[in-house]
């Protein structure tokens, strides 16, 4: 289940990066990013996409840390991350 969620999130992240930066470059060429140093909205979009990519890359590590911790976190992993109960036995 986690693999499907991560794959879907990666696909959506790649599509959003293409829609935000790739599509304008395809339509307008190099001049699409001439004003990039002055535009704060593009800085925010790039920062959010980079943050989402880092979070997506760290998710498998965080998921395994959640399953190895205390019983309260095991309950969290069972409910939120959809780790089956048979995993613990």
GUZA-788034 format. One record per residue: residue in one letter; y, z negated, x of N, C-alpha, C in turn; chain; residue number from 1. Coordinates in steps of 0.05 Angstrom, whole numbers, padded with zeros to 5 digits, always signed. Atoms other than C-alpha are relative to their C-alpha. Example, Ala and Ser with C-alpha at 12.3 -4.5 7.8 and 13.67 -1.06 7.14 Angstrom:
{residu:A; n.v:-00024; n.w:+00000; n.u:+00018; ca.v:-00090; ca.w:-00156; ca.u:+00246; c.v:+00024; c.w:+00000; c.u:+00018; chaine:A; num:1}
{residu:S; n.v:-00024; n.w:+00001; n.u:-00016; ca.v:-00021; ca.w:-00143; ca.u:+00273; c.v:+00022; c.w:-00014; c.u:-00015; chaine:A; num:2}
//
This chain:
{residu:X; n.v:-00024; n.w:+00000; n.u:+00016; ca.v:+00000; ca.w:+00000; ca.u:+00000; c.v:+00025; c.w:+00000; c.u:+00017; chaine:A; num:1}
{residu:X; n.v:-00023; n.w:+00002; n.u:-00017; ca.v:+00047; ca.w:-00018; ca.u:+00056; c.v:+00005; c.w:+00027; c.u:+00014; chaine:A; num:2}
{residu:X; n.v:-00003; n.w:-00026; n.u:-00013; ca.v:+00033; ca.w:+00049; ca.u:+00090; c.v:+00013; c.w:+00020; c.u:-00019; chaine:A; num:3}
{residu:X; n.v:-00012; n.w:-00019; n.u:+00019; ca.v:+00051; ca.w:+00087; ca.u:+00027; c.v:+00029; c.w:-00006; c.u:-00004; chaine:A; num:4}
{residu:X; n.v:-00028; n.w:+00008; n.u:+00003; ca.v:+00115; ca.w:+00047; ca.u:+00019; c.v:+00017; c.w:+00008; c.u:+00024; chaine:A; num:5}
{residu:X; n.v:-00014; n.w:-00007; n.u:-00025; ca.v:+00135; ca.w:+00058; ca.u:+00092; c.v:+00003; c.w:+00030; c.u:+00002; chaine:A; num:6}
{residu:X; n.v:-00002; n.w:-00030; n.u:-00001; ca.v:+00119; ca.w:+00133; ca.u:+00087; c.v:+00021; c.w:+00010; c.u:-00019; chaine:A; num:7}
{residu:X; n.v:-00020; n.w:-00008; n.u:+00020; ca.v:+00160; ca.w:+00140; ca.u:+00024; c.v:+00029; c.w:-00007; c.u:+00010; chaine:A; num:8}
{residu:X; n.v:-00026; n.w:+00008; n.u:-00010; ca.v:+00218; ca.w:+00101; ca.u:+00055; c.v:+00009; c.w:+00017; c.u:+00023; chaine:A; num:9}
{residu:X; n.v:-00007; n.w:-00018; n.u:-00022; ca.v:+00216; ca.w:+00144; ca.u:+00117; c.v:+00008; c.w:+00027; c.u:-00009; chaine:A; num:10}
{residu:X; n.v:-00006; n.w:-00026; n.u:+00011; ca.v:+00216; ca.w:+00207; ca.u:+00077; c.v:+00028; c.w:+00000; c.u:-00014; chaine:A; num:11}
{residu:X; n.v:-00026; n.w:+00002; n.u:+00013; ca.v:+00275; ca.w:+00184; ca.u:+00035; c.v:+00023; c.w:-00005; c.u:+00020; chaine:A; num:12}
{residu:X; n.v:-00020; n.w:+00004; n.u:-00021; ca.v:+00313; ca.w:+00161; ca.u:+00097; c.v:+00006; c.w:+00026; c.u:+00014; chaine:A; num:13}
{residu:X; n.v:-00005; n.w:-00025; n.u:-00013; ca.v:+00303; ca.w:+00228; ca.u:+00130; c.v:+00015; c.w:+00019; c.u:-00019; chaine:A; num:14}
{residu:X; n.v:-00015; n.w:-00017; n.u:+00019; ca.v:+00327; ca.w:+00264; ca.u:+00067; c.v:+00029; c.w:-00009; c.u:-00002; chaine:A; num:15}
{residu:X; n.v:-00028; n.w:+00009; n.u:+00002; ca.v:+00389; ca.w:+00220; ca.u:+00062; c.v:+00016; c.w:+00007; c.u:+00025; chaine:A; num:16}
{residu:X; n.v:-00014; n.w:-00008; n.u:-00025; ca.v:+00406; ca.w:+00233; ca.u:+00135; c.v:+00006; c.w:+00030; c.u:+00000; chaine:A; num:17}
{residu:X; n.v:-00005; n.w:-00028; n.u:+00002; ca.v:+00398; ca.w:+00307; ca.u:+00123; c.v:+00022; c.w:+00007; c.u:-00019; chaine:A; num:18}
{residu:X; n.v:-00021; n.w:-00005; n.u:+00020; ca.v:+00441; ca.w:+00305; ca.u:+00061; c.v:+00027; c.w:-00009; c.u:+00010; chaine:A; num:19}
{residu:X; n.v:-00026; n.w:+00010; n.u:-00009; ca.v:+00496; ca.w:+00265; ca.u:+00096; c.v:+00010; c.w:+00015; c.u:+00024; chaine:A; num:20}
{residu:X; n.v:-00009; n.w:-00012; n.u:-00024; ca.v:+00498; ca.w:+00301; ca.u:+00162; c.v:-00011; c.w:+00028; c.u:+00006; chaine:A; num:21}
{residu:X; n.v:+00012; n.w:-00026; n.u:-00006; ca.v:+00451; ca.w:+00360; ca.u:+00166; c.v:+00010; c.w:+00022; c.u:-00018; chaine:A; num:22}
{residu:X; n.v:-00010; n.w:-00021; n.u:+00018; ca.v:+00474; ca.w:+00397; ca.u:+00104; c.v:+00028; c.w:+00009; c.u:+00006; chaine:A; num:23}
{residu:X; n.v:-00027; n.w:-00009; n.u:-00008; ca.v:+00548; ca.w:+00397; ca.u:+00123; c.v:+00000; c.w:+00017; c.u:+00025; chaine:A; num:24}
{residu:X; n.v:+00002; n.w:-00015; n.u:-00025; ca.v:+00529; ca.w:+00421; ca.u:+00192; c.v:-00011; c.w:+00028; c.u:-00005; chaine:A; num:25}
{residu:X; n.v:+00011; n.w:-00026; n.u:+00007; ca.v:+00487; ca.w:+00478; ca.u:+00162; c.v:+00020; c.w:+00018; c.u:-00014; chaine:A; num:26}
{residu:X; n.v:-00019; n.w:-00015; n.u:+00015; ca.v:+00543; ca.w:+00499; ca.u:+00116; c.v:+00024; c.w:+00008; c.u:+00017; chaine:A; num:27}
{residu:X; n.v:-00025; n.w:-00005; n.u:-00014; ca.v:+00604; ca.w:+00492; ca.u:+00161; c.v:-00003; c.w:+00003; c.u:+00031; chaine:A; num:28}
{residu:X; n.v:+00004; n.w:-00002; n.u:-00029; ca.v:+00574; ca.w:+00492; ca.u:+00231; c.v:+00011; c.w:-00024; c.u:+00015; chaine:A; num:29}
{residu:X; n.v:-00009; n.w:+00022; n.u:-00017; ca.v:+00602; ca.w:+00450; ca.u:+00288; c.v:+00027; c.w:-00012; c.u:-00009; chaine:A; num:30}
{residu:X; n.v:-00026; n.w:+00011; n.u:+00009; ca.v:+00670; ca.w:+00442; ca.u:+00255; c.v:-00003; c.w:-00020; c.u:-00022; chaine:A; num:31}
{residu:X; n.v:+00004; n.w:+00021; n.u:+00021; ca.v:+00639; ca.w:+00397; ca.u:+00202; c.v:+00005; c.w:-00028; c.u:+00011; chaine:A; num:32}
{residu:X; n.v:-00003; n.w:+00027; n.u:-00012; ca.v:+00643; ca.w:+00339; ca.u:+00251; c.v:+00023; c.w:-00002; c.u:+00019; chaine:A; num:33}
{residu:X; n.v:-00024; n.w:+00002; n.u:-00017; ca.v:+00710; ca.w:+00353; ca.u:+00284; c.v:+00016; c.w:-00025; c.u:-00005; chaine:A; num:34}
{residu:X; n.v:-00015; n.w:+00024; n.u:+00008; ca.v:+00741; ca.w:+00295; ca.u:+00246; c.v:-00017; c.w:-00025; c.u:+00000; chaine:A; num:35}
{residu:X; n.v:+00017; n.w:+00023; n.u:+00000; ca.v:+00683; ca.w:+00248; ca.u:+00257; c.v:+00012; c.w:-00025; c.u:+00013; chaine:A; num:36}
{residu:X; n.v:-00012; n.w:+00024; n.u:-00013; ca.v:+00720; ca.w:+00201; ca.u:+00306; c.v:+00021; c.w:-00014; c.u:-00018; chaine:A; num:37}
{residu:X; n.v:-00021; n.w:+00012; n.u:+00016; ca.v:+00775; ca.w:+00190; ca.u:+00254; c.v:-00010; c.w:-00010; c.u:-00027; chaine:A; num:38}
{residu:X; n.v:+00009; n.w:+00006; n.u:+00028; ca.v:+00733; ca.w:+00184; ca.u:+00190; c.v:-00018; c.w:-00025; c.u:+00000; chaine:A; num:39}
{residu:X; n.v:+00015; n.w:+00025; n.u:+00002; ca.v:+00710; ca.w:+00113; ca.u:+00174; c.v:-00024; c.w:+00003; c.u:-00018; chaine:A; num:40}
{residu:X; n.v:+00022; n.w:-00003; n.u:+00018; ca.v:+00666; ca.w:+00135; ca.u:+00117; c.v:-00025; c.w:+00011; c.u:+00013; chaine:A; num:41}
{residu:X; n.v:+00022; n.w:-00011; n.u:-00014; ca.v:+00623; ca.w:+00177; ca.u:+00162; c.v:-00012; c.w:-00020; c.u:+00020; chaine:A; num:42}
{residu:X; n.v:+00009; n.w:+00021; n.u:-00018; ca.v:+00619; ca.w:+00119; ca.u:+00212; c.v:-00018; c.w:-00020; c.u:-00016; chaine:A; num:43}
{residu:X; n.v:+00015; n.w:+00019; n.u:+00016; ca.v:+00595; ca.w:+00073; ca.u:+00156; c.v:-00027; c.w:+00013; c.u:-00008; chaine:A; num:44}
{residu:X; n.v:+00025; n.w:-00013; n.u:+00007; ca.v:+00543; ca.w:+00124; ca.u:+00133; c.v:-00019; c.w:+00001; c.u:+00023; chaine:A; num:45}
{residu:X; n.v:+00017; n.w:-00001; n.u:-00024; ca.v:+00517; ca.w:+00133; ca.u:+00204; c.v:-00011; c.w:-00027; c.u:+00007; chaine:A; num:46}
{residu:X; n.v:+00009; n.w:+00028; n.u:-00006; ca.v:+00514; ca.w:+00058; ca.u:+00214; c.v:-00021; c.w:-00010; c.u:-00019; chaine:A; num:47}
{residu:X; n.v:+00019; n.w:+00008; n.u:+00020; ca.v:+00477; ca.w:+00046; ca.u:+00149; c.v:-00027; c.w:+00015; c.u:+00004; chaine:A; num:48}
{residu:X; n.v:+00025; n.w:-00015; n.u:-00005; ca.v:+00426; ca.w:+00101; ca.u:+00164; c.v:-00014; c.w:-00010; c.u:+00025; chaine:A; num:49}
{residu:X; n.v:+00013; n.w:+00011; n.u:-00024; ca.v:+00414; ca.w:+00073; ca.u:+00234; c.v:-00012; c.w:-00028; c.u:-00006; chaine:A; num:50}
{residu:X; n.v:+00010; n.w:+00026; n.u:+00007; ca.v:+00406; ca.w:+00003; ca.u:+00206; c.v:-00025; c.w:+00002; c.u:-00017; chaine:A; num:51}
{residu:X; n.v:+00024; n.w:-00005; n.u:+00017; ca.v:+00357; ca.w:+00028; ca.u:+00153; c.v:-00024; c.w:+00009; c.u:+00017; chaine:A; num:52}
{residu:X; n.v:+00022; n.w:-00010; n.u:-00017; ca.v:+00317; ca.w:+00065; ca.u:+00207; c.v:-00011; c.w:-00023; c.u:+00017; chaine:A; num:53}
{residu:X; n.v:+00009; n.w:+00023; n.u:-00016; ca.v:+00314; ca.w:+00002; ca.u:+00250; c.v:-00017; c.w:-00019; c.u:-00017; chaine:A; num:54}
{residu:X; n.v:+00015; n.w:+00017; n.u:+00018; ca.v:+00292; ca.w:-00040; ca.u:+00191; c.v:-00027; c.w:+00012; c.u:-00007; chaine:A; num:55}
{residu:X; n.v:+00025; n.w:-00013; n.u:+00007; ca.v:+00239; ca.w:+00011; ca.u:+00173; c.v:-00019; c.w:-00001; c.u:+00024; chaine:A; num:56}
{residu:X; n.v:+00017; n.w:+00001; n.u:-00024; ca.v:+00213; ca.w:+00011; ca.u:+00245; c.v:-00011; c.w:-00028; c.u:+00004; chaine:A; num:57}
{residu:X; n.v:+00009; n.w:+00028; n.u:-00004; ca.v:+00209; ca.w:-00066; ca.u:+00245; c.v:-00017; c.w:-00010; c.u:-00022; chaine:A; num:58}
{residu:X; n.v:+00015; n.w:+00010; n.u:+00023; ca.v:+00175; ca.w:-00072; ca.u:+00178; c.v:-00029; c.w:-00006; c.u:+00005; chaine:A; num:59}
{residu:X; n.v:+00029; n.w:+00007; n.u:-00005; ca.v:+00102; ca.w:-00068; ca.u:+00203; c.v:-00002; c.w:-00026; c.u:+00016; chaine:A; num:60}
{residu:X; n.v:+00001; n.w:+00024; n.u:-00016; ca.v:+00117; ca.w:-00123; ca.u:+00253; c.v:+00006; c.w:-00025; c.u:-00018; chaine:A; num:61}
{residu:X; n.v:-00007; n.w:+00022; n.u:+00018; ca.v:+00150; ca.w:-00167; ca.u:+00200; c.v:-00022; c.w:-00005; c.u:-00020; chaine:A; num:62}
{residu:X; n.v:+00022; n.w:+00004; n.u:+00019; ca.v:+00093; ca.w:-00155; ca.u:+00151; c.v:-00023; c.w:-00015; c.u:+00012; chaine:A; num:63}
{residu:X; n.v:+00022; n.w:+00015; n.u:-00013; ca.v:+00041; ca.w:-00179; ca.u:+00201; c.v:+00008; c.w:-00028; c.u:+00006; chaine:A; num:64}
{residu:X; n.v:-00009; n.w:+00028; n.u:-00004; ca.v:+00084; ca.w:-00240; ca.u:+00217; c.v:-00001; c.w:-00016; c.u:-00025; chaine:A; num:65}
{residu:X; n.v:+00002; n.w:+00015; n.u:+00025; ca.v:+00087; ca.w:-00258; ca.u:+00144; c.v:-00028; c.w:-00008; c.u:-00007; chaine:A; num:66}
{residu:X; n.v:+00028; n.w:+00006; n.u:+00008; ca.v:+00012; ca.w:-00255; ca.u:+00135; c.v:-00012; c.w:-00021; c.u:+00019; chaine:A; num:67}
{residu:X; n.v:+00012; n.w:+00019; n.u:-00019; ca.v:-00001; ca.w:-00300; ca.u:+00196; c.v:+00013; c.w:-00027; c.u:-00002; chaine:A; num:68}
{residu:X; n.v:-00015; n.w:+00025; n.u:+00000; ca.v:+00046; ca.w:-00357; ca.u:+00176; c.v:-00012; c.w:-00019; c.u:-00021; chaine:A; num:69}
{residu:X; n.v:+00009; n.w:+00022; n.u:+00018; ca.v:+00041; ca.w:-00416; ca.u:+00128; c.v:-00009; c.w:+00011; c.u:-00027; chaine:A; num:70}
{residu:X; n.v:+00009; n.w:-00009; n.u:+00026; ca.v:+00010; ca.w:-00413; ca.u:+00058; c.v:+00022; c.w:+00010; c.u:-00018; chaine:A; num:71}
{residu:X; n.v:-00022; n.w:-00009; n.u:+00016; ca.v:+00078; ca.w:-00405; ca.u:+00026; c.v:+00007; c.w:+00029; c.u:+00006; chaine:A; num:72}
{residu:X; n.v:-00005; n.w:-00027; n.u:-00007; ca.v:+00090; ca.w:-00342; ca.u:+00065; c.v:-00023; c.w:+00019; c.u:-00007; chaine:A; num:73}
{residu:X; n.v:+00023; n.w:-00016; n.u:+00009; ca.v:+00020; ca.w:-00318; ca.u:+00049; c.v:+00003; c.w:+00007; c.u:-00030; chaine:A; num:74}
{residu:X; n.v:-00005; n.w:-00006; n.u:+00029; ca.v:+00038; ca.w:-00324; ca.u:-00025; c.v:+00022; c.w:+00021; c.u:-00002; chaine:A; num:75}
{residu:X; n.v:-00021; n.w:-00020; n.u:+00000; ca.v:+00102; ca.w:-00285; ca.u:-00011; c.v:-00011; c.w:+00028; c.u:+00008; chaine:A; num:76}
{residu:X; n.v:+00012; n.w:-00025; n.u:-00008; ca.v:+00061; ca.w:-00231; ca.u:+00025; c.v:-00017; c.w:+00012; c.u:-00022; chaine:A; num:77}
{residu:X; n.v:+00017; n.w:-00010; n.u:+00021; ca.v:+00012; ca.w:-00227; ca.u:-00033; c.v:+00017; c.w:+00012; c.u:-00023; chaine:A; num:78}
{residu:X; n.v:-00015; n.w:-00009; n.u:+00024; ca.v:+00066; ca.w:-00219; ca.u:-00086; c.v:+00019; c.w:+00023; c.u:+00007; chaine:A; num:79}
{residu:X; n.v:-00020; n.w:-00020; n.u:-00006; ca.v:+00120; ca.w:-00178; ca.u:-00051; c.v:-00011; c.w:+00024; c.u:+00015; chaine:A; num:80}
{residu:X; n.v:+00011; n.w:-00022; n.u:-00016; ca.v:+00082; ca.w:-00137; ca.u:+00001; c.v:-00026; c.w:+00011; c.u:-00011; chaine:A; num:81}
{residu:X; n.v:+00025; n.w:-00010; n.u:+00013; ca.v:+00021; ca.w:-00128; ca.u:-00045; c.v:-00024; c.w:-00001; c.u:+00019; chaine:A; num:82}
{residu:X; n.v:+00023; n.w:+00004; n.u:-00016; ca.v:-00028; ca.w:-00155; ca.u:+00006; c.v:-00022; c.w:-00012; c.u:-00018; chaine:A; num:83}
{residu:X; n.v:+00020; n.w:+00010; n.u:+00018; ca.v:-00094; ca.w:-00165; ca.u:-00031; c.v:-00011; c.w:-00027; c.u:+00008; chaine:A; num:84}
{residu:X; n.v:+00010; n.w:+00027; n.u:-00005; ca.v:-00125; ca.w:-00234; ca.u:-00038; c.v:-00025; c.w:+00000; c.u:+00018; chaine:A; num:85}
{residu:X; n.v:+00024; n.w:-00002; n.u:-00016; ca.v:-00189; ca.w:-00211; ca.u:-00005; c.v:+00006; c.w:+00002; c.u:+00030; chaine:A; num:86}
{residu:X; n.v:-00009; n.w:-00002; n.u:-00028; ca.v:-00149; ca.w:-00202; ca.u:+00059; c.v:-00002; c.w:-00027; c.u:+00014; chaine:A; num:87}
{residu:X; n.v:-00001; n.w:+00026; n.u:-00012; ca.v:-00146; ca.w:-00277; ca.u:+00070; c.v:-00028; c.w:-00012; c.u:+00004; chaine:A; num:88}
{residu:X; n.v:+00027; n.w:+00012; n.u:-00003; ca.v:-00221; ca.w:-00291; ca.u:+00064; c.v:-00016; c.w:+00014; c.u:+00021; chaine:A; num:89}
//
